[in-house]
Amino acid sequence: MRYIEILKERYQLLTKYIGILIMASSMFLLLPLLSLPFYPKEVKYSYAFFVPAIIMFTIGFIAWKYTKHNREEVSLSLKEGGIIVLISWIVTVISSAIPFMMIDMLNLTQAIFESMSGWTTTGLSVVDVTEAPKVILLWRSIMQFFGGAGLVVVMLSSVLHPYGFGLYNAEGRSDQLLPHVKRSTKAIMVIYSGYTIGGILLYILAGMSFFDAFNHSLAALSTGGFSTKANSIGYYNSLSIEIITWILMLIGTTNFATHFALLKGNFKVFFKNGEIRLLMLLNAFFIPILMYFSVNNIYDTLPQVVRRTIFETITAISTTGFSLDTFNSWNLFGILIIIILMLIGGGTGSTAGGIKLYRIYIIFKSIYWEIKGYFLPEDAVRKNFIWRGEKKLALKSDFVMEAANYVVLYISTYFLGVLIFLSQGYNLSDSMFEFASALGTVGLSVGITSVDAPSLILWTETLGMFLGRLEFFVIFFAIIKIFKDMKYYYANK
């Protein structure tokens, strides 16, 4: 049948794309080795990166080179892009876990967890950073940097053809900065890299070593949160370093399309964006509340209260995961506020996780417009708009429905994860905090996540991080399409 032939051709095309992305992930594995001239004693760890790099490159090369596809390059649908993203991310996470196991630092469960935490820019960790080699610390930061940008964005900006909008959307991107995808992804990488370099320089000026500055800039801008210090940013006890981190976290949680407007000098458009307004409103609302009702009970001086509150509020809503101290001394009110902020998350099309500010914003606006509509004449014509990036978008009912469906699915998954934590004997507040952090790709912890955590907890968090980074619908669409196509193929072969 003709449709069978079309299916075969489409999956041959998908296999070629997957091969390209796997080859790219193998190249990432070699990047930490660039540090070896500066740390020659760690040459002994190079095999842990070379071996998986060679294996992955070989697999990717075979998939790309020897898969027949005679048609010219064509655009990909969202579902097809989802299949590529799903398989490429799974293979990348697995291959990225191999160095942790080959150095005998972590077992399989722990290594997959650490790798997933890196690529999803979560920052929860089971690695002892006080004992880990520099090359491993660097590898964690590199994973977060490229995970924040996204495998697809990196590849679309370099070698893939410029018509892969379905592939672009499948990785959680929806705003085009420029007329076609390839130019948009290049612009994203330029903006992203430029901010990273700026962060490195600022951290060095604030007193960090180059190695720490490099790692923390990559982790802050990617809203990842991996640190080279056991006490995270709190280790430095430096206001200047904290302020730099605030800035980088806020930059990282802002939509790249909105950054593009700002860099072009469109300040009015920038501040008209709903996500920016909601972000400022949430910070302005929750920071004084947290100061008075929670953090005020922990510290003796006002400067300490202000510093800690601002930092933890920004790190939670930006889903970064850096911290100044533990949350053991926080009251339940403060813990609940941090959980809410982690669930809300950052901007769409940014490096942040969570439900996303855009969805929360359009739901609130929809409620406002619904109430407002009751006081308008029945024949009144209403046109509801919101600003996103540089565009003024008409808010259709489909957008509201999609956002509401996503929120329901997200919260349902969240409560299911919390139940799993409860089944392992953890109390309710700790369970809610820890899984909100994993699902929102945040990285803050109350101590549950550790090398001694039960395997079920680590796998639950691993799945939560994966769902939170790639977003539910894309993964579900991809899996359903694969099964439907397989069923049709074998039923009509």
N, C-alpha and C positions, 0 to 999 in steps of 0.2 A: 504493500500500500504506500501511497505517496506520503502520507503523514509519518509513517515509520521512517522513511528516508530523510524527511525533514528533521525528525527527532535526532536521528543519528548525526546529521550534519551539525545541528545546534550543539549537541553534547561534545562533538569533536572540537568545535570552537571554544566551548567552555573549558575543555581539558587543556587547550593551548594557553588560555588565560591563566588557569590555575598553575600550569607549569612555569609561566613567567613569574608569577608571584612567589612561588616556592623558590625559584632561583634567586629572587631578590632577597628572600628571608635568609638564604644561605650566605649571602654577602654580608648581611647585618652581623652574622655570627663572627665574622673576621674583624669587625671594627674594634672590639676591645683589645685586640692584639697590637694595635697601634701604640698602646701605652707601654709595651714591653721595653723599648729603649730607655724609658725613664724608670722602669722597675724591672731590671734584668733578672732579679732573683725569681720572678714569677714566670719565666720562660717555661718552667716545668709544667705549667697549667695549659700551655698552648694546645696540646693534643686534645683537650676537652672541647675546644672550639673548632679545630681543624677537622676532626672526625665527623661531627654532625654536619658541618658546612659542606664537606665533600659528598656525604650521603644525600643531603637535601638537594644540592646542585645537580647531582646525577639524576635523581628522581624527577626534578623539575625539567631538566634538559630533555630527558626521554619523553616526558609528557608533551613538551612543546615541539620538539623536533620530529618525532615519529608518529604524531597523530595527524592523520590525513584530514585536510580541510581545503577544498579546492575553490571555495567561494571567496569573493572579496570580503574585506572586513565590513561587518554590519553592526548596527546599533544593538545594544542589549536591552532586554526588558528588565524591570525591577526584580522579577522573580529569578531570572537568569543571573542577574548581578548578585542576588542573594545567595545562589548556589556557589558561585565563585568565591564570594566573601566568606561564607560558612566553611567551606572545605579549606580554603587558604589559611584562614585564621586558626583552625584546628591543627593543621599540619605545622604551622609556624609556632604555635604554643608548645606543641610536643617537642619539636626540634630545639626550641629555645630552653627547654627544661633539661636537656641532655648534659650540658656543662655542669650543672649543679650535682647531677648524679655521678658523673665521671670523676669529679673531684672528691667524691664521697662526703659531700656536705649534707645532702638531703636524700630521702628515699623517693620513690616514684610519686606518691601522693603529694608530698611536700614540694617536690620540684615542679610538678604541673601547677600546683597552687601558686608558687612564686612566679613562674612564667606567666600564668594568666593574670596575676596581679600586676605584673609589669606591663604587658601588652594592653591591658584594659585601663591602664593608668590609675589603678586603685591605690596601691601603696601599702596594703596589709602585707606583712612579711613574717616569715618563719626563719629568716637568715640572721645569724648573730653577726652584726656588722662590726663588732669589736674583734672578731676572729677571721672574718672573711678576707680573702685576698683582694687587692686593689682591682684586679682584672674582673672579678665577680661584681664588685660594687659598681664598676663602670658599665658592665653588661646590664645590670638592673636599670641604670639610668638611660642607657641607649634604647632598651625595650620601651621605656615610658615615652621617650622622645618620639620615636617612630609610631608607637601605638597611639599617641595623642594626635599626630597628623593623620594616621591611618595608612595601612598598607596600600590601599587603592589610590589615595591621594598622592603618595610618594611615586607610585608607578605611573599613574596617569600624567603626572607632571614631567615624566622623563621618557618612557619608552612606549607606553600604550597609545593606541590611536585616539583621536580627540572626540569620538562619538559615543563614548561609553557612559552616557548619563545614567543609565540604569545601574551600572556598576558603581558610579559615584553616589547615587541615592542609597544604594544598598548598604553603604557603610555609615549611614547616619548623616550624610550631607544633603542639603536641599537647596542651598542658595548658591547661584552662580555669580561670581564676582565680575566676570567678563563674559563676552558673547558665547564662547564655547568652553567645554569642560577642561580641555588641556591648559588653556590660558588661565582658567580659574584656579586649577590646582597648582600651577607654577606660582601664581600670585600668593596662594596660601603658604607655600613652602618658603617663599621669599620673606613674607611677613613673619612667619613662625621662626625662621632662622635668624632674622634680624633682631627680633625681640630676645631670643636666646643669647645671642652674642652680647647684646646690651646688658642682660641680666648677669652674665659672667663678669663683665667689666665692673659693674656696680658692686657685686659681691666682693671682688678683689679689693676695690677701693674701701669697702667697709671692714676689711681685715681678714677675709677668708683666704685660705691657700688656693692656688689655682685648681687643684684637684677637687677640693670641696666646692668651690665656686662653680666649676663646670658641672658637677653632678647635681648640685642644688638648683641651678638655673634650668637645666633640662627637666628636672622633676617638678619645679614650681610652675613653669610655663605649660607643661603638659598636664597640669593639675594631677600629678601622679603621687608625689609625697614620699617616695623612697629617699632616705637620708643616709649619709655616710656616718652619722653619729647615733648612738643608742638613744639619746634624749632629743633627737630631731633638732629643730631650730632652737629649742630651749637650751641646748648645750652652749650656745654662744652668749646668751644673756646680753644681747646687743640690740638696742632700739633701732639703729640704722639697718641692721640685717633684717629685723622684723618688718620695717617699713618697705624695704625692697621686696621682701617676700609677699607682703600685702599686694603691692603693685603687680607683681608677676602673676599671682593667683587670680586677681581680677582681670588681667589681660587674658589669661588662659581660659577663663570661663565666659568670655565675651565672643559672640558670633563673629567669624572671620569677615563676613559681609559687612558687619557693623564696623569692624576695624578698618575695612577698606574705605568706608565713608569718612571715618575720622581722619585717616591718613591723607585723604584728598581735600581735607579742610572743610568738609560738610558738617560743621559742629551742630547746626540746628537739626539736621537729619539724625545725627548720632543720638542726641538727647530726646528726639521724638520716638525712638524705638521703644516698643513696649517692654522688651526684656530689660533694657537699661533702666527704665523707670521703675520697673518692679524690683530689680536688683537693689537700687538705691533705697526704695521704700522699705524693703525687708530689712536691710542693714540698719536704716534709721529707726525702724520700729523695734527690732529685737535687741540691738546692742544696749540701749539704756535699760531695757527690761532685764536682760541677763546680768547687767552690772548691779542693779539694785537687789534683785531677788535671789541671785545665786552666787556670782563671783565675789560680791561684796563681803560674803561670809567667810571667804577663804584667805584674803590678803588684808594686810594692815594699812597699806597706803593707797591713795587714789591712783597714782600713776601705775602701780602694779595691776590694779583692778581694770583700768582702762586698757592697758596693753594686752592683757590676757583676754579680755572680752572681745575686743576688736579682732584680734588674731584668730581666736577660735570660731567666731561668727563667720569670718571670711573664709577660713579653711573648710568649714562645714558646707556652706552654700556653694562654694566654688568646687567642691568635691575633691580638694587637693589632699588633705590628710596630714599635712605638717602639723606639729603641735608644740606647745611650749612646756607642757607638763602632762601628767596623767589626769584622768577624770575621776579618780577614786574618791576625791574629796568633794566632788560636786553633789548638790542635792538633786532630788528627782525632778524638780521643776527645770533646772538647768539641763539635765540629761534629755528631758522631753523636748525642749526647744532645739537642742542640737540635732536630735532625731528628725524633727520636722524639717529643719534646714537641709539635712542630708537627703531626705526624701524629695524635696523640691528640686535641688540641684541647680546646675548652671544653664548657660545658654545653648540653644540648638546650634549645630554647625560649629561648635567650639570643641575644646578638648575635655569638657566636663561631662559628668554623668547625671543621674537622677531623672526624675520625671521631666524636667526641663522647664525653665521659666516661661518659654513661649506657650506651652500647653496650659500652665497655670494661669497665665495672663489672659488667654482667649476665653478660658472658662469663666474667669471673673468678669471680663468684659461682656460676655454673653449674658451672665446673670444681671449685670447692670442694665444692659439694653432691654432685657426682658421686662424688668421692673419699670424702666422708663417708658416702654411701649404701652403699658396699661394706662398711662396718663396722656397719651396722644390720641387724636381723632382716629376712628377706625379706617378711614381712607387715606391716612398719612403715608407717604412714601418714605421709607427709611433706608438709608445706605450707610452701612457700618464698615468702617475702615480701621486698619491698624498699620503701623509702620514696622517694616522688617527689612533690615539692611538699608539699602537706598530706595526701597520700593514702598509705595503705599498700596496695601493689598485690601481688596474687598473681602470681608470675612463671611464666607459662605457657611451654611448650616453643616455642610459635609466636614468642614474643618473642625467645627465644634464637636461633632459626633465622633470624629476620629480621635480628637484629644481626650474626650470623655471615656471612650473605649480603652484607650491606652492607660489612662489613670486607673480605671477599674482593674485592668489586667495586672498593672504594676503593683497595686495595693494587695490584690489577691495573692500574687506571687510572694509578696513581702510577708504576709501573715502565714503562708504555708512554710516559708523558711523559718519564721519565728517559732512555729510549732515544732519543727525539727530540733531547734536549739533547746526548747523546753523539754523535749523528750530525752535529751541527754543530761538533764539535771541542772541546767543553768536557770537563773531566776529571770523573771519577765523583763525587767528594765535592761539587764545586760544583753539578753537575747535580742530585744528590739533594737538596741544600739548597734550591736555587732553586725546583724544582718542588714540593717539600714545602710551601714557603712559599706558592706560588700556589694549589695544590689545597686547602690548609688555610685559605686566605684570611687569611694571617698578615701578610706584608709585609716580613719581614726579607730581606736580600739580601747576597750575597757579591760583588756588582758586575756580575753578568751582565745584569740588567735595567737598561737605560739607553736613551737616545734612539738610540744606535748599535747596539742589539741587532738581530739579523736578524729579518725579518718573521715567519718561521716560528716563532721562539722566542716572540715577542710574541703570536701567535695561539694557540700551544699554551698559554701561560699564561692567555690570555683565556678559552679554553674550560675550562681547569682551574678558574679562579676561578668561572665560571658553574656548573659541575657541583658544586663544593664548597659554594657558597652555597645553591642550591636543592635540593641532594641528588639523587642519581642516579635513584632509582626514580620520583619524581614526574615528572621530565623524560621518562624513558623511557615511562612510562604515558601521558603526554599525547601524545607523538609517535605511539606505537602506536595510540592511540584515534583520532587524527585520520586516520591512513592507513586503518585498518579501516573507519571511518565513510565516508570518501570512496570506498573501494572498494565498499562495500555500496550507497552512494547511486547511483553511476554504473552499477553492474551491474544495478540494479533500477529505474532511473529510467524 
